[in-house]
Amino acid sequence: MVEKEAIPQQPVISIRISEALRLRLETLKKIMFLKSGQTVSTSEAAKQLLESARDDRLELVDLLTEPTKSLLRIRGKTDSGLSLSQSEWTLVAHYCALGAESFTNTAQGQISYESLAEILEAFLAAYVIARKSKNSRLDFVYLMTLPGDKQAEAKDANDVGNEDVRRVVTRTIQMLKNPAQKRRKPILAVRNLYRLLDEEKFSNIEKLNDALWKHWTALWKVCARGHYSAHRKPLREKAPAETNDEDFELAVQPALPSLEEGGYRLDLVREEGNEFSPRLQFPGTLSPCYPVCGYPRIAEFRRMLEELDLERDLYQWQGYYFYAHTAILDNEERGVFFFARENGITFRFPMGHWQSIRNLFRRAWQEPEVIRTWEAQVLEYGEL
């Protein structure tokens, strides 16, 4: 009887790595998880780093070790009209994917149809540059996150090509831009831009910049949203007060307005940096005051005021922080039921009261200084 030849085992090598390399590998593990949805070990991450150690891949890992500084530097470059590297665009796309998939527990908390459409337009613009005629195994992967297409579904995965990708993405963009076709948002399709920039090669970086630059505003808003979701802090430069320079004096900021309507008073109180808090004072003997603290809550509170359809009975608006629905009150008068999820505070507003509050916020956000301060916060927090 002939003995089978033993199959040689792969040698197992144990090495001690530096803290910097360990952080690199941990970052790469997060990248790999975002792309595949499966957790990977440190050894698997190290294997990929060695096998695909392209310069741009290593640059991306380095950028992700200090993401806040990296993104602020990227925004500074775009403000100065400078081009971004492929790795820098990939970092922005990485946080766009995180932003699109965050705060999605309600329809109202998701990114807008407009932002989703523009990110897909950015993908298509970059895709055309990367893939002129040849097909790739990635084409089938791109379609997996998009609405179904009969032509593509009739093909074998290996036969799906760039014409299929262009057709499906174009049709999806048209659907997102058509108010009459508001269907389920293909949120996961935002990953396609990240995958494209991470895995495809672009021979001309200036063409890539030209293609993506026109979509910068939408990309940055969703990117900043992703950064806030991941790190729970805004993309903000270090405040001058933190420099320990005793001779440095902060500029005096103009006061924000106070407004009154229907017995309610709205005060906008400045806080650190560009932050401010609306404080709504109620009518009555006790004059309770309800503060809305922090950009994420203010942004959602304003959207709730605008989007709650007062003409429809029992219409619900469900956000991440707040919930409201139209209701019939005890005296048979129509009104609004309001609930704050974080602390359980509940109010039942007669319709006229709710409209007074909505008008107060509308008037406040027409003030030039409020507009300027709010736009600065939009750059720091993104679309929330």
N, C-alpha and C positions, 0 to 999 in steps of 0.2 A: 504494500500500500504506500503510495507516494504522499509524503507529507506536504501540506500546502506551505508555500513560502510565507513567512510572517510579513505582515504589512508594517513597514516602519512607521512609528508614531512621530507626529510633529513635535519638535522640542518645545518645552514650555520655558520661557525666559521670564524671570522675575527681576525687575529693575526698580531702582528708587528714582522717583521723578521730582522735579522742583515744584514749588508751590505755583509758580507761573504756568508751568506746563499742565499741572493738575486743573487750574482754572480754565485753561484752553480746552482741555478735554471735556470738562463739565459743560462748557458753553456749546461745544460741538454736539454733545449728547442732546441738548435742548433743541438744536437745529434739526438733528436727525429725527427727533420725536415729532416736531412740527410737520415734517415732510411725510412721515410714514404713519404717525399715530401710534407707534410701538416704542416701548422703552428699550434702550440699548445699554449694554455694560460699558464700563470704562475701557476694557480691552478692545471691544468692537469699535469704539470711537477712535482709539489709538490706531487700530488697523486701517480705518478709512483715512485718517489724517496722513498716514505714511503712504498709502496707495494713491491718494488723490491730492498730494501736497502741491496744488497749484498755488501760485503766488496770490491770486485773488481770493482763494478759499482761506488761506492763512491770514490775509488782511482782514477778511470778514470776521474770523474768530477773534482777532485782536480788537477790532472795533466793538465787538459784543462784550469784551471784558469790562469796559466802562461805557455802557450804552448811552447814558445821559450826556456825558462829555462828547461822545462821538456824534450824537444827533445834534447837539448844539453847534458843534463845529461844522457839520453839514449845512445846517440852516444859515450859519454865518457865511459859508461859501456861496450859497445860492443868493443871499442878500447882496453879495458883492459881484454877482454875475459870473462866478467861476463855475467851471464844469466839475461834475462829480465823477469819481471812478466807478467802475462796475460794482465793486464791493460796497461802496457807499450807497448806490442805488439799491443794492440787495438788502442792506441793513434797513433802509426805509421800507422796502417791500415786506421784510420780515415783521416789522412792527405794524404794518398795515394789516397783515394777516391776523396778528394778535388782536388788533383793534376791531376788525370786522367780527371776530368770534367772541368778543367780550360783551357783557351786559345784554345778552340776547334772550333772557328769560321771558321777555315780553316783546310783542311786535313793536311797541312804541320805543323800546330801548335799543333796537337795532339801528345800524347805520342806514342812512337815507337811500332811497332808490337812486337819487342823483349821484351820490358819492360812489355807490356800487357800479353804476353805469360808467362813470368816468375812470374808475380803476380798471374795468374791463377794456375801455378804450386805450388806456395806457399799455395794458398787456398786448393788445392787438397791434399797436404801433411798434412796440419793441419786437413782437413776434415776427412781423413782416421783415424787419431788418435781419433778424437772426436766421430766418428760414425762408429763402426765396423760392425754392422749388422742391428741394429734397424733403423726404418724410423722415420721421424719427419715432422711436419707441415712446417718446414723451407725448406724442399727439393723442394717443388713446388715453393717457393719464389725464391730460388737460380736460378731455371731454367728460371724464367721470364726475367732475364737480359741477357740470353745466346741465341745464334742462335736456331731457331726452330728445333724440333726433332719429327719425326712422331710417334715413339714408345711412347714417353712421352705424346704427344698431344692426343693420342688415349685413354689415361687413365683418370680417375677421379682424381681431384686434391689430394684427400686423399690417392690415390693409388700410387702416385709418390713416389719413394724411393731412397735410396742411390745408387743403381745400375744405375738408370737413371742419377743421378747427376754426378757420376764418368764417365759414357759413354759420356755425352754431353760435360763435361769440357775437357776430354781427346781429343775428336774430335776437339773442338775449339782450343786447344793448337796446335794440328797438323796443323790446317788451318793457324793459325797465323805464324807458323814457315816455312810454305811452300811459297816461293816467287811467285810461279805460281798461288796461290789462294789468292791474296791480295784483300780482300773484305772489306765491311764496318766493322769497328772495334767495337766490343761490349764493349764500354767504361764503361757502367754502371755495367758491371760484376765485376769491381773492388770493388764495394760495398759489394760483397759477402764475401770477406775476413774480412772486418770490421764487418759485421753482424755475421759471424761465431765466431769471437773472442769475440764479445760483448755478445752473447746470449748462446753460447754453454759452457759446463763445461769441463775442462781438468784436469783429476785426477793427471796426472804426468806432471809438468811444464817443467821438463828437456827434456821429449820427444817432447814437443812443441818447445822448443828452438832448439833442434837438427833438427827438421823438417823445421823450418823457417830460421835458420842461413845461410844455403847454398844460400838463396835468398836475403840475407841482402843488398847487393850492389844495386840491382834493386829496392828493397823496399825503401831504403833510398833516392835514386835519385828522385823517384816519390813523396815520402813524403816531401822532401825539396822543390820540385816544388809546392806542395800543400800549404806548409807554406808560400812560397813567394807570391803565388796567394792570400792567405787570409790576410797576414799582410804586404805585400810589403816591406819586409826586409829579408836579408839573415840570415841563421842560423850560427851566428858567435859569438864567445866568445868576451867579453868586451875587447877592445883594451887596452894594458898596459898604453898608453898615457892618458886614461881616469881615471886612478887610483889616479891622483893628487900627485903622488910620484915624487918629484923634483929630487931625486937622481937616478931615474930609467932612463936608456938610451936605446932607441930602437936600435935593431941590424941594421947595415947598410946592405941594400939589394942590390944585384948585379943589374947592369943596364940591361935593356931589349934592344934587338937589334933594329937597323934601317936598312932597306933593300931597294934596288932600282931595278927596272926592267921596261923596255919599257917606260922610261921617268917618271914613277911614283915612289914615295918614300913613304915607310910605316914606321912610327915611333910609337913605343909602349911606351906610357908615363905612368909611375907609379903614382898611387894615394894612397888613404888611404888603409892600410891593404894589402890584396892580389889584390886589384883592379888595373886595368890599362886600358887605352883607346888607341885603334889603331887610328892613325891620318893619313889619306891618302892624300898625296900632289900630285896634278895633274900637268901634264906638261903644258907648255905655259907661255906667258908673265906675266899673272896675278897670276899664281901658286896658285889657290884656294886650300884650305885644308878642307877635309871632315872628321869630327870625328865620331867615333862609340862609344857611351858612355854607359857603364854599361854592366854587364855580360849578361842579357837577350837579349839585342840588338846584342851584339857581337856574342853570340851563334847562333842567328837566321841569322845574316849576313853571318856567315861562312857556315851554312847549305844551304843558298840560293846559295852561290858561288858553292858549291859542287853538289847540286841536280838539278840546272837548266840544262836541257838537251839541249846542244847547237846544237845538230844534228837535232833537230825537229823544224819545222817552227811554229811560233806563239805558242810555248809551254809556258804555264803560271806557275809561282811559286807564291803562295799567302801565306804570313806569317802574323803574328800579327802586326809586325812593318814595314815590307818591302814587296814590290810587284815587280816582274820582269817578263818580257816575251821576247822571241826571236822575232826579227822583221827585216823587210827589211828597211834600211835607205834610205834617199833621193837620194843618189848616187847609189842605187840598191845594195849596199853592205849589207851583213848580219851583224846584231848586236844585242844589248840587250837594251831594254827599262827598266829603273830602277826608282822606285817611293818610297819615304819614307812617310808612312802614317801620321806620327805625325806632320810633318812640310811642306809637299807638295814638298820637293826638288825632282827635276826630272833630270835625265841624259839620254842621248842616247849614248851608248858606241859602237864604232866599235868592231867587234869580237876580234880583236887582243888586244885591250885595256882591254876588260873584262878578257881575258885569262891572261894578265899581272897581273891584280889585284888578280885573283884567285891564281896565282903562288906565289905572294907576301905573301898572307895569309898562303898558304901551307908551304912555307919556314919558315915563322915566327914560326908556331906551331910545327916545327921540332927542334927548339932550346931547349936545356935542361932546361934552366931557365924559358922559357915560358911554357913548359909542366908542370913543378913543380907548378908554380903559378896558372896555369889554373886548374889543378887537385884539388888544394885547394879550388878554387871557385866552382867547380862542387859539392863538399861536402856541400857548403854553400847555393847554389841556386838550385841544383838538375838538372833534365833533362828539359831544356828549349829550 
